[in-house]
Amino acid sequence: MKEFMGELRVLLSYPKNCILLAVRLLLTYGFTQPAILKLNNIHETITWFAGLKIPFPSFVAYTVTGLESLGIILLIIGLFTRYISLMLSMVMLGAIYFVHLPNGFSVLNNGIEIPLYYFAFFMILISFGAGKFSLDRLFFEKGDGYE
């Protein structure tokens, strides 16, 4: 019975790792266009952040743009996934609070629905890591709970 449970655990870990890869790639896809827009229009982003009453709009605009750009790369390759997911989840909380909360829940009204989904996906990556199909697995296999 013990051998069977061990084999079953290995068998069931494959879909989990495929799902973690899919989550990373979907998040990357979702962040690409907004990150490029912020990167190409940083001064407009600063002005927008100032209009939203975000404290230190220049610093926050550069920080968010940098985190989103770096996050795209790190999520694709699956490196430092838990750390970048934690930072990007904080960006999502800021987006929810400063941008989307006054509009309610619905995506039709630019509400919190989509950033809340992103936040939930980041919580999955923070909890489970990048999975077996990642550089995290290659470099930090021991002690990160991928087995």
C-alpha positions in Angstrom: 0.0 0.0 0.0 2.9 2.4 0.8 4.4 1.8 -2.6 1.1 2.4 -4.3 0.6 5.7 -2.5 4.1 6.7 -3.5 3.5 5.9 -7.1 0.1 7.7 -7.0 1.8 10.8 -5.5 4.3 10.9 -8.4 1.6 10.3 -11.0 -0.6 13.2 -9.6 2.4 15.6 -9.4 2.6 15.8 -13.2 -0.7 17.7 -13.8 0.2 20.0 -10.9 3.4 20.9 -12.5 1.7 21.5 -15.9 -0.8 23.7 -14.2 1.9 25.7 -12.4 3.6 26.2 -15.8 0.3 27.3 -17.4 -0.3 29.7 -14.5 3.1 31.3 -15.0 2.7 31.6 -18.7 -0.9 33.0 -18.4 0.3 35.6 -15.9 3.1 36.6 -18.2 0.8 37.0 -21.1 -1.5 39.2 -19.0 1.3 41.4 -17.8 3.1 41.9 -21.1 0.9 44.6 -22.7 0.5 46.7 -19.6 4.2 46.5 -18.8 5.1 47.5 -22.3 2.6 50.4 -22.2 4.1 51.6 -18.9 7.6 51.2 -20.2 7.0 53.1 -23.4 5.0 55.8 -21.8 6.6 56.2 -18.4 6.0 60.0 -18.1 2.3 59.5 -18.8 2.3 56.6 -16.3 3.7 59.0 -13.7 1.1 61.6 -14.5 -1.6 59.0 -14.2 -0.3 57.7 -10.9 -0.2 61.3 -9.6 -3.8 61.8 -10.7 -4.8 58.6 -8.7 -3.2 60.1 -5.6 -0.6 57.4 -5.4 2.2 58.5 -3.0 5.6 59.2 -4.7 4.2 58.6 -8.2 7.5 58.8 -10.0 9.2 56.2 -7.7 6.1 54.0 -7.8 5.8 54.2 -11.6 9.4 53.2 -12.1 9.2 50.5 -9.4 6.0 49.0 -10.8 7.2 49.1 -14.4 10.5 47.5 -13.4 8.8 44.8 -11.3 6.3 44.0 -14.1 9.1 43.8 -16.7 11.4 41.7 -14.6 8.4 39.6 -13.5 7.6 38.7 -17.2 11.1 37.3 -17.7 11.4 35.5 -14.3 7.9 33.9 -14.6 8.6 32.6 -18.1 11.9 30.9 -17.0 10.6 30.1 -13.6 13.4 31.7 -11.6 12.8 33.3 -8.1 9.1 32.6 -8.8 7.9 32.8 -5.2 9.8 36.1 -4.6 8.6 37.9 -7.8 5.1 36.5 -7.3 5.1 38.1 -3.8 6.2 41.4 -5.2 3.7 41.3 -8.1 0.9 40.4 -5.7 1.7 43.6 -3.8 1.4 45.5 -7.1 -2.0 43.9 -7.6 -3.1 45.0 -4.2 -2.1 48.5 -5.1 -3.9 48.3 -8.4 -7.0 47.0 -6.6 -6.9 49.8 -4.0 -5.9 52.8 -6.1 -7.4 52.0 -9.5 -10.2 49.4 -9.5 -11.9 49.5 -6.1 -14.0 52.6 -6.7 -15.4 50.8 -9.8 -16.8 47.8 -7.9 -16.2 44.2 -8.8 -17.2 43.7 -12.4 -14.7 43.8 -15.2 -17.2 45.6 -17.3 -16.8 48.7 -15.0 -13.0 48.3 -14.7 -13.6 46.8 -11.3 -11.4 44.6 -9.1 -12.3 41.3 -10.8 -9.2 40.8 -13.0 -6.6 42.1 -10.6 -8.2 39.9 -7.9 -7.8 36.9 -10.2 -4.1 37.8 -10.8 -3.7 38.1 -7.0 -5.2 34.6 -6.5 -2.8 33.2 -9.2 0.2 34.8 -7.5 -0.9 33.2 -4.2 -0.9 29.8 -5.9 2.7 30.4 -7.1 3.8 31.7 -3.7 2.3 28.6 -2.1 3.5 26.0 -4.5 6.5 27.5 -6.3 7.2 27.3 -10.0 6.9 23.5 -10.3 9.2 21.1 -12.0 9.3 22.9 -15.3 11.4 25.8 -14.1 14.9 27.1 -13.3 13.9 27.2 -9.6 13.6 23.4 -9.8 17.0 23.2 -11.5 18.9 25.5 -9.2 17.0 25.1 -5.9 15.7 21.6 -6.0 16.5 20.7 -2.4 14.4 22.3 0.3 11.9 24.0 -2.0 9.3 21.3 -1.8 9.2 20.3 -5.5 9.5 16.6 -5.0 
